[in-house]
Amino acid sequence: MTTVLNLNGARLTALEDAELAARVAQDIPDGAYVNLGIGKPTHVSAYVPEGREVIYHSENGILGVGPTPPEGEEDLELIDASKRYVTAAPGAAYFEHSDSFAMMRGGHIDIAVLGAYQVAETGDLANWATLDEKFPPAVGGAMDLVVGVPRILVMMRHVNHDGTPKLLKRCTYPLTGLGVVSRVYTDLAVLDVTPGGFRVVELTKGNSLEDVQAVTEAKLLT
């Protein structure tokens, strides 16, 4: 684990990316069909507990995405939507984009794990565009996922590099979806989105509610 400074100068315990991926993986049930978003969420599959079968979907046309191949054994024609080299699990299927997006929009995927720039206490998600011209918009399949997948899990850092909050009363970036997020996993805490706002499921060991609240714009409920 590492430590980060909050806006008041207090030190909080923050999970490393691998630890955060492992925490998300604990909540992926056996038999689930799961789409993992680009970036940090792609690592979740490496930490699903032994004995659980999870079927991974990639919107570029794979159902049954397998683990990353060993270095030197990559198939140059087998990548996921993040452009990572992958393998095919036994029984995997390939199909065109229209079929892949029909799976997403048709409610055939159980869970999507996505990254986010911002999440509002109402469950609004902003993860495809910022107001910074250095980073061009890149929506990918996120809007389709939040429309059709019943459980959206967000995996993200709790604050920006400058220490400003990413969990807000209202998002300031362009929205991916309204009221779509079920649970947020950050390096500092796990939070459920409820009708009343963010409810604390757990805090990363060593953190107090007061210190985490200090780096969260939205009110945290217990």
C-alpha positions in Angstrom: 0.0 0.0 0.0 1.0 3.6 -0.5 0.0 6.9 1.1 -1.4 10.0 -0.4 -2.0 13.5 0.9 -5.5 14.8 1.2 -6.4 18.5 0.9 -6.0 19.1 4.6 -2.5 17.6 4.7 -3.6 14.4 6.4 -2.1 11.1 5.1 -4.5 8.4 3.9 -3.8 4.8 3.0 -4.3 4.1 -0.7 -4.5 0.7 -2.5 -2.1 0.0 -5.3 -3.7 -0.7 -8.7 -3.3 -4.5 -8.3 -4.8 -4.4 -4.8 -7.7 -2.4 -6.1 -8.3 -4.8 -9.0 -8.2 -7.7 -6.5 -10.8 -6.0 -4.3 -13.2 -5.5 -7.3 -12.6 -9.2 -8.3 -13.9 -10.4 -4.9 -17.4 -9.2 -6.0 -17.5 -10.8 -9.4 -19.8 -13.8 -8.9 -19.4 -17.3 -10.4 -20.9 -17.7 -13.8 -21.1 -13.9 -14.6 -20.7 -12.4 -18.0 -18.5 -9.4 -17.6 -17.1 -6.6 -19.7 -13.9 -4.9 -18.5 -13.3 -1.3 -19.6 -10.0 0.0 -20.8 -7.2 0.8 -18.4 -7.3 -0.3 -14.8 -10.4 -2.5 -15.1 -8.6 -4.9 -17.5 -6.5 -6.2 -14.5 -9.6 -7.4 -12.6 -9.7 -10.8 -14.4 -6.3 -11.7 -13.0 -7.6 -11.7 -9.5 -11.0 -13.5 -9.6 -10.9 -16.1 -6.8 -10.0 -19.6 -7.8 -12.9 -21.8 -8.5 -15.1 -19.2 -10.1 -15.9 -19.2 -13.8 -16.3 -15.8 -15.3 -17.0 -15.2 -19.0 -15.3 -12.1 -20.3 -16.8 -10.1 -23.2 -14.9 -7.6 -25.3 -16.8 -5.2 -27.5 -14.5 -5.7 -30.5 -16.1 -9.1 -30.9 -14.9 -11.8 -28.4 -16.9 -13.7 -25.8 -14.6 -15.8 -23.7 -11.5 -13.6 -23.4 -8.7 -15.5 -21.8 -5.6 -14.3 -19.9 -2.8 -12.3 -21.3 -0.4 -14.6 -23.2 3.2 -15.0 -22.1 5.7 -12.6 -23.7 6.8 -13.9 -27.1 3.6 -16.0 -27.5 1.2 -13.3 -28.6 -1.2 -13.8 -31.5 -1.0 -10.5 -33.4 -4.6 -10.9 -34.5 -6.0 -11.5 -31.1 -6.5 -8.4 -29.0 -9.3 -7.0 -26.8 -10.9 -3.6 -27.0 -8.0 -2.1 -25.1 -5.6 -3.3 -27.8 -4.0 -5.7 -25.3 -2.9 -9.1 -26.5 -5.2 -11.7 -25.1 -5.9 -15.4 -25.5 -9.2 -17.2 -26.1 -10.7 -19.3 -23.3 -12.0 -22.8 -24.2 -15.3 -22.4 -26.1 -14.7 -18.7 -27.0 -16.7 -17.1 -29.8 -15.9 -14.4 -32.3 -18.4 -12.1 -33.9 -18.8 -8.7 -35.6 -19.4 -5.4 -33.8 -23.1 -5.3 -34.4 -23.6 -8.6 -32.6 -21.2 -7.5 -29.8 -23.1 -4.3 -29.2 -26.4 -6.1 -29.4 -25.2 -8.3 -26.5 -24.4 -5.1 -24.5 -27.5 -3.2 -25.3 -29.7 -6.3 -25.0 -29.0 -6.9 -21.4 -26.9 -10.1 -22.0 -23.9 -8.9 -20.0 -24.3 -9.0 -16.2 -21.6 -6.6 -15.1 -19.3 -3.9 -16.6 -16.3 -2.6 -14.7 -15.4 0.8 -16.0 -13.0 3.6 -15.2 -14.2 7.1 -14.5 -13.2 10.8 -14.5 -16.1 11.7 -12.2 -19.0 10.0 -10.5 -21.9 11.9 -9.0 -23.8 10.9 -5.8 -26.8 10.2 -8.0 -24.8 7.5 -9.9 -24.2 9.7 -13.0 -21.0 8.7 -14.8 -18.5 10.8 -16.7 -15.8 8.7 -18.3 -15.4 9.7 -21.9 -14.4 13.3 -22.1 -12.8 16.0 -20.0 -12.5 19.8 -20.6 -8.8 19.5 -21.3 -8.0 19.8 -25.0 -4.9 17.7 -24.6 -7.1 14.6 -24.1 -9.5 14.1 -27.0 -12.9 12.5 -26.3 -12.9 8.7 -26.5 -16.3 7.2 -25.7 -15.7 3.7 -27.1 -18.5 1.3 -26.1 -19.1 3.0 -22.7 -22.4 4.6 -23.6 -23.8 1.3 -24.9 -22.6 -0.6 -21.8 -24.3 1.8 -19.3 -27.5 1.5 -21.3 -27.7 -2.3 -21.4 -25.7 -3.7 -18.5 -27.7 -3.9 -15.3 -24.7 -3.6 -12.9 -22.1 -0.9 -13.5 -19.0 -1.0 -11.2 -16.6 1.8 -11.3 -12.9 1.4 -10.5 -11.0 4.7 -10.0 -8.7 6.8 -8.0 -10.5 8.8 -5.3 -8.9 12.1 -6.2 -7.2 13.7 -9.2 -3.4 14.2 -9.3 -3.9 17.7 -7.8 -6.0 16.3 -4.9 -9.3 17.6 -6.2 -12.3 15.3 -5.6 -13.7 12.9 -8.3 -16.7 11.9 -6.3 -19.0 14.8 -6.7 -22.5 16.2 -6.0 -22.9 16.8 -9.7 -20.5 15.9 -12.6 -18.9 18.8 -14.4 -17.7 16.7 -17.4 -19.9 15.4 -20.2 -21.9 12.5 -19.0 -21.7 8.9 -20.2 -25.0 8.0 -18.4 -27.5 9.2 -15.9 -27.9 7.3 -12.7 -26.1 4.2 -14.0 -23.4 3.4 -11.4 -24.1 0.7 -8.8 -20.9 0.7 -6.8 -17.6 2.7 -6.8 -14.3 1.1 -5.8 -11.5 3.6 -5.2 -8.1 3.4 -3.6 -9.5 4.9 -0.4 -12.9 3.3 -0.1 -15.8 1.1 -1.5 -19.1 3.0 -1.9 -22.6 2.0 -2.9 -24.7 4.4 -4.8 -28.1 4.7 -3.0 -31.1 7.0 -3.4 -29.6 9.0 -0.6 -26.1 9.3 -2.1 -22.8 7.4 -1.5 -23.0 4.9 1.3 -19.7 3.6 2.7 -19.3 -0.1 2.3 -15.7 -0.2 3.6 -12.8 2.1 4.0 -9.2 1.1 3.1 -7.5 0.0 6.3 -6.0 2.9 8.1 -8.4 5.5 6.8 -10.9 7.4 8.9 -14.3 8.5 7.6 -13.5 12.1 8.4 -10.3 12.0 6.3 -12.0 10.3 3.3 -14.9 12.8 3.5 -12.3 15.6 3.4 -11.3 14.5 -0.2 -14.9 13.8 -1.3 -17.2 16.6 -2.4 -20.4 14.5 -2.0 -21.6 13.6 1.4 -20.6 10.1 2.6 -23.3 8.0 4.4 -22.8 5.2 6.9 
